[in-house]
Amino acid sequence: MASRSLSRLALVAAGTLLASLLGSSATAQPADTPVFWRVPATAAQAAALTNAGFDVEEGDAGSVYVVGGKAVAARLQGLGYRPSFYDTVYKELPAQANSLAADTFYGGYRTVTAHEAHLTSVAAAHPDLATKYTIGQSWKKQQGQGGHDIQAICLTKKQTGDCTLSTTSKKPKFFLMAQIHARELSTGELAWRWIDYLADGYATDATAKSILDTTEVWVVPISNPDGVDIVASGGNSPKLQRKNANNTRGGCSGTNIGIDLNRNSTFKWGGDSNSPCAETYQGASAGSEPEVKALETLARSIFPDQRGTGNNDPAPTSAKGTMITLHSYGNDIIIPWGFTQATSPNDAQYRKLGAKYAASNGYLVGTNEETVGYDTSGTTDDFTYGELGVASVTFEVGGSSGTCGGFLPRYTCVDSTFWPKNKGALITAAKAAAAPYQQ
């Protein structure tokens, strides 16, 4: 069956799975079509399912969503759980999906190669504004198995010392990173649009000009390129790869391979899964993965250390720098801490800054416990805040269901919904970089 047809049949597939598992009637569809299953579960049960290798995601009160097909649902039933259909994973594609350019997939999402070419073209077209950097290598490239460089771009109206790897440059910095979880497709596209808004808009848009005249904007649009390659290899039925491509641990297969790069950072590492096939597998040691090393090295190269070493040491009100890491899904703005249920010592300032972001996108502002409902250790935003004092948050882009929900929203949602909602929030983050704790 053509992959586009599979995508169109995702809604029908839900009835098939329920027919098999729950006794209803429906037309037969492929058993491996993934959907979101709603599974009533306590926090302890959710952790156990994660460690058992299930793809467990944020759910509603008293439940989680587990991603998978008929076999996954049957396995859940065998363990005593009661899965019920919640939503499709694949969304219906437009009629022209099969005629898209070679460097796109699933209705228009860009491949890693396309993102790399984009950064090169922006830097060439705007030499007075843009500087491209190679900040490290992906796991596959480090192993000599292909792979990619990890690339960043710095945007500002250049003066002497601007957009250099320096912690003492004059302008404050806003750091945006995207697609560290490879299957969270909308995030890389938002980074693409943010780059173009600033670079192309400098000559005509007063806000873009003001930002680049006063601020350095650093962007890593694809933080997990090997993982994105795996996702894109599915074409119009993208593979649900979350982690990187490191396949040396645990004998995992398919999209279970890899290390969760957003559990591998060196700050407060070690509180997530030790099961190699789990989606939140943290790796064998803190900062073990080259992608994480690249991101942390960049952060340390552009931000000074502005915070003490204790959990309760606040970043001073004079601290500079903002950071947003883009994820999906949830419509949340997640503030530190992630590794503990305790609030950060800058909690009040974070909530004020988060409210300014939410004024644009309407997302819920809160800690992990108040938003997604679980702790996360070894994350990039805990690292940039905890180690360097940078005002760092996670945006969870998009809802949990519907055409514009989940990991694989329809591509048109980027321009119809996600960019209009988040453009203003990114502008706010750039403007706040000079004094984020004084907002």
C-alpha positions in Angstrom: 0.0 0.0 0.0 1.3 3.5 -0.9 2.5 5.5 2.1 0.1 8.3 1.3 -2.8 5.9 1.3 -1.7 4.6 4.7 -1.8 8.2 6.0 -5.3 8.8 4.7 -6.4 5.6 6.3 -5.2 6.4 9.8 -8.6 7.5 11.0 -10.1 4.2 9.8 -7.3 2.3 11.4 -8.5 3.4 14.8 -11.8 1.5 14.3 -9.9 -1.6 13.1 -7.8 -1.7 16.3 -10.8 -1.2 18.5 -12.7 -3.9 16.7 -10.0 -6.4 17.4 -9.3 -5.4 20.9 -12.6 -4.0 22.3 -15.2 -6.0 20.3 -16.5 -3.4 17.9 -16.9 -3.9 14.2 -14.8 -2.2 11.6 -13.0 -2.8 8.3 -9.6 -4.5 8.5 -6.6 -2.3 8.3 -2.8 -2.9 8.7 -2.1 -3.9 12.3 1.1 -1.8 12.5 -0.6 1.5 11.8 0.4 3.6 14.9 -2.2 5.5 16.9 -2.4 7.2 20.3 -3.9 4.8 22.8 -5.3 6.3 26.0 -4.2 4.2 28.9 -5.4 4.8 32.5 -2.2 4.7 34.6 -0.7 6.1 37.8 2.7 7.9 37.6 4.4 4.7 38.8 2.7 2.6 36.1 3.6 5.2 33.5 7.3 4.9 34.6 7.1 1.1 34.4 5.6 1.2 30.9 8.4 3.6 29.8 11.1 1.3 31.2 9.4 -1.6 29.5 10.0 0.0 26.2 6.5 1.4 25.5 6.3 4.8 23.8 4.6 6.7 26.7 3.5 10.3 26.2 1.8 13.0 28.2 -1.9 12.2 28.8 -4.8 13.7 30.5 -5.7 13.3 34.2 -5.1 9.8 35.4 -3.9 8.5 32.1 -1.1 8.5 29.6 -1.0 8.1 25.8 0.9 5.2 24.4 1.9 5.2 20.7 1.7 2.0 18.7 -0.4 -0.3 16.6 -2.5 -3.4 17.3 0.4 -5.4 18.7 1.2 -2.6 21.3 -2.4 -2.4 22.4 -2.7 -6.2 22.7 0.5 -6.2 24.8 -0.9 -3.5 27.1 -4.1 -5.6 27.5 -2.0 -8.6 28.3 -0.4 -6.6 31.2 -3.8 -5.7 32.6 -4.1 -2.2 31.1 -7.2 -0.9 29.3 -6.1 0.9 26.1 -8.7 2.9 24.2 -8.3 4.8 21.0 -7.4 8.5 21.5 -6.2 9.9 18.2 -4.3 9.2 15.0 -0.6 9.8 14.6 -0.6 10.3 10.8 -2.7 13.2 9.5 -4.4 13.3 6.1 -2.0 14.6 3.4 -2.8 17.1 0.7 -3.4 15.8 -2.8 0.0 17.2 -4.0 2.0 15.4 -1.4 3.6 12.9 -3.8 4.8 15.7 -6.1 6.8 17.6 -3.5 10.5 18.4 -3.9 13.0 15.7 -3.2 14.2 17.5 0.0 10.8 17.4 1.6 8.6 14.7 3.1 5.1 14.3 4.7 3.5 17.2 3.0 6.4 19.7 3.0 8.6 19.2 6.0 12.2 19.8 5.2 15.0 17.2 5.4 18.3 17.7 7.2 20.0 18.4 3.9 17.4 21.1 3.2 18.1 22.7 6.5 21.8 22.7 5.9 21.4 24.3 2.5 19.1 26.9 4.0 21.7 28.0 6.6 24.3 28.2 3.8 22.0 30.3 1.6 21.0 32.7 4.5 24.7 33.3 5.4 25.6 33.9 1.7 22.7 36.2 1.1 23.1 38.3 4.3 26.9 38.4 5.1 26.3 41.5 7.2 23.8 39.7 9.3 24.4 36.0 9.4 27.3 33.7 10.4 27.1 29.9 10.1 28.9 27.6 12.5 29.7 23.9 12.7 29.5 23.2 16.4 30.0 19.4 16.4 29.1 16.2 14.8 26.2 13.7 15.0 26.8 10.2 16.3 26.8 8.6 12.9 29.3 11.1 11.5 31.6 10.6 14.5 31.4 6.9 13.8 32.2 7.3 10.1 28.8 6.1 9.1 27.6 9.1 7.2 25.7 11.5 9.5 25.9 15.2 9.7 27.6 18.2 11.2 25.6 20.0 13.9 25.1 23.4 12.5 24.1 26.8 14.1 23.6 30.2 12.7 24.1 33.5 14.5 22.1 36.5 13.3 22.8 40.2 14.2 23.7 43.4 12.5 27.4 42.7 12.7 29.8 45.0 14.5 33.3 44.2 15.7 33.1 41.2 18.0 29.5 40.2 17.2 28.6 36.6 16.5 31.9 35.3 17.8 32.2 32.4 20.2 32.7 34.8 23.1 31.1 35.1 26.5 32.1 38.8 26.7 30.6 40.2 23.5 28.5 43.3 24.1 25.1 42.3 22.8 22.8 40.0 24.8 21.9 36.7 23.3 18.8 34.6 22.6 19.4 30.9 21.8 16.8 28.9 20.0 17.1 25.2 19.5 14.8 22.8 17.8 14.2 19.1 16.9 16.3 17.5 19.6 13.5 15.0 19.5 13.6 14.0 15.9 9.9 13.2 15.3 8.7 16.6 16.7 8.4 17.9 13.2 7.0 21.3 13.6 9.9 22.6 15.7 12.5 22.6 13.0 10.1 24.4 10.7 9.5 27.1 13.3 13.3 27.6 13.6 13.4 28.0 9.8 10.7 30.7 9.8 12.4 32.5 12.7 15.7 32.7 10.8 13.9 34.0 7.6 11.9 36.5 9.5 15.0 38.1 11.0 17.3 37.8 8.0 14.8 38.7 5.2 12.9 41.1 7.4 15.8 43.3 8.6 15.4 45.6 5.6 11.7 46.1 5.9 10.4 45.1 9.3 11.1 47.5 12.2 10.9 44.8 14.8 13.3 42.5 13.1 15.7 45.4 12.6 15.5 46.4 16.2 16.3 42.9 17.4 19.3 42.4 15.1 20.6 45.9 15.9 20.7 45.1 19.6 20.8 41.3 20.1 22.6 38.2 18.9 20.2 35.5 17.9 21.7 32.0 17.9 19.7 29.1 16.3 20.3 25.4 16.0 17.4 24.3 13.8 18.2 20.6 13.8 19.8 19.4 17.0 19.4 15.7 16.2 20.1 15.3 12.5 20.7 11.5 12.5 17.3 11.0 14.2 15.6 13.4 11.7 17.1 11.3 8.8 15.4 8.2 10.3 12.1 10.1 10.6 12.3 11.4 7.0 13.2 8.0 5.6 9.6 7.0 6.1 8.5 9.6 3.5 4.8 10.3 3.8 4.6 7.9 6.8 7.5 9.3 8.9 9.2 6.9 11.3 8.6 7.8 14.9 12.3 8.1 15.9 12.7 10.3 19.0 16.3 9.6 20.0 19.6 9.8 18.2 21.0 6.9 16.0 23.4 5.4 18.5 22.6 1.7 18.2 25.3 0.3 20.4 23.2 -0.2 23.6 20.8 -2.9 24.5 20.1 -4.7 21.2 17.2 -2.4 20.4 15.7 -2.3 16.9 13.6 0.0 14.7 12.8 3.4 16.3 13.8 2.1 19.8 17.5 2.6 19.1 19.4 5.6 20.4 19.8 7.8 23.4 17.3 10.5 24.4 19.4 13.7 23.9 17.1 15.6 26.1 17.9 13.3 29.0 21.7 13.2 28.4 22.8 16.7 29.4 25.4 17.0 32.1 23.3 19.0 34.6 21.5 16.7 37.1 21.8 13.7 34.8 20.8 10.3 36.0 17.1 10.4 37.1 15.6 9.0 33.9 15.5 5.6 32.3 18.4 3.1 32.3 16.6 0.8 29.9 18.3 1.2 26.5 15.1 0.6 24.4 13.0 3.1 26.4 12.2 6.4 24.6 13.7 8.3 27.6 16.9 6.3 27.8 19.4 8.7 29.3 22.6 7.0 28.0 25.4 5.3 29.8 26.8 8.5 31.3 26.2 12.3 31.4 27.0 14.1 28.2 27.9 10.8 26.4 26.5 11.8 23.1 28.3 14.1 20.6 25.1 16.1 19.8 24.8 17.0 23.5 28.5 17.8 23.7 28.0 20.2 20.7 25.1 22.0 22.2 26.6 22.4 25.7 29.9 23.6 24.2 28.1 26.2 22.2 26.2 27.4 25.2 29.3 27.6 27.3 31.0 29.5 24.4 28.5 32.3 24.2 27.1 32.6 27.7 29.1 33.5 30.8 28.5 31.6 34.0 26.0 33.8 35.9 24.7 31.5 38.6 26.0 29.7 41.7 26.3 26.0 42.1 23.5 25.3 44.6 20.0 24.4 43.6 18.7 27.4 45.5 21.2 29.9 44.1 19.2 32.3 41.9 20.5 33.8 38.8 21.0 37.5 39.6 18.5 40.1 38.3 21.4 41.4 36.2 21.9 38.1 34.4 21.5 38.2 30.6 20.4 35.7 28.0 17.3 33.8 27.0 16.9 30.3 25.7 14.0 28.4 24.2 14.1 24.7 23.3 11.2 23.8 21.0 9.4 20.5 21.5 5.9 19.1 20.7 3.3 18.6 21.9 1.2 20.0 24.7 0.7 23.8 24.2 2.9 24.4 27.3 5.7 26.8 28.4 7.7 24.7 30.8 9.8 26.6 33.3 12.6 25.1 35.6 13.2 22.9 37.3 12.7 19.7 35.4 14.7 17.4 37.5 12.8 18.0 40.7 9.3 19.0 41.8 10.8 21.9 43.7 10.5 25.3 42.0 13.6 27.1 40.9 15.0 30.1 42.9 13.9 32.4 40.0 10.4 30.9 39.9 8.6 34.3 40.3 10.6 35.9 37.5 10.1 32.9 35.2 6.3 33.1 35.7 6.4 36.7 34.7 8.5 36.0 31.6 6.4 33.0 30.8 3.2 35.1 30.9 4.7 37.4 28.3 5.4 34.5 26.1 1.9 33.1 26.7 0.4 36.5 25.7 1.3 35.5 22.1 0.8 31.8 22.0 -1.8 31.2 24.7 0.2 28.2 26.2 0.0 27.1 29.8 3.0 28.3 31.9 4.3 26.1 34.7 6.8 23.6 35.9 6.9 20.0 34.7 4.5 19.0 37.5 2.1 21.7 36.5 2.2 20.9 32.8 3.3 17.5 31.6 3.1 15.9 35.0 6.5 14.2 35.3 10.1 15.0 36.1 12.8 15.1 33.5 16.5 14.9 34.3 19.5 15.8 32.0 17.6 18.3 29.9 19.0 21.2 27.8 17.0 23.9 29.5 17.9 22.8 33.0 21.5 22.8 31.8 21.6 26.3 30.4 19.8 27.7 33.4 21.4 25.5 36.1 24.9 25.9 34.8 24.9 29.3 33.3 21.9 31.2 34.7 20.3 31.8 31.2 16.6 32.2 31.4 15.6 28.9 29.7 12.3 27.3 29.0 10.7 24.6 26.9 7.9 25.3 24.4 5.7 22.3 23.7 4.1 23.2 20.4 0.7 22.1 19.4 -2.1 20.2 21.0 -2.3 16.4 21.7 -4.9 15.6 19.1 -6.5 16.7 15.8 -5.0 17.7 12.5 -2.6 20.2 14.2 -1.9 17.9 17.1 0.6 15.2 18.1 4.1 14.7 16.7 3.2 14.7 13.1 0.7 17.6 12.5 -0.3 18.4 9.0 2.4 20.6 7.4 -0.1 23.4 6.7 -0.5 23.8 10.4 3.0 25.4 10.6 1.9 28.5 8.7 -1.8 28.4 9.7 -1.3 28.0 13.5 2.2 27.4 14.9 4.1 30.2 13.4 1.4 32.9 13.9 1.1 31.8 17.6 4.8 31.6 18.3 6.3 34.4 16.3 5.4 37.0 18.9 6.7 34.7 21.7 10.1 34.4 20.0 10.2 38.2 19.5 9.5 38.6 23.2 12.4 36.2 24.0 14.8 38.1 21.8 13.8 41.5 23.3 14.0 40.1 26.8 17.6 38.8 26.4 19.1 41.9 27.9 17.3 41.6 31.2 15.1 38.4 31.3 14.7 38.4 35.1 13.5 42.0 35.2 10.5 41.6 33.0 
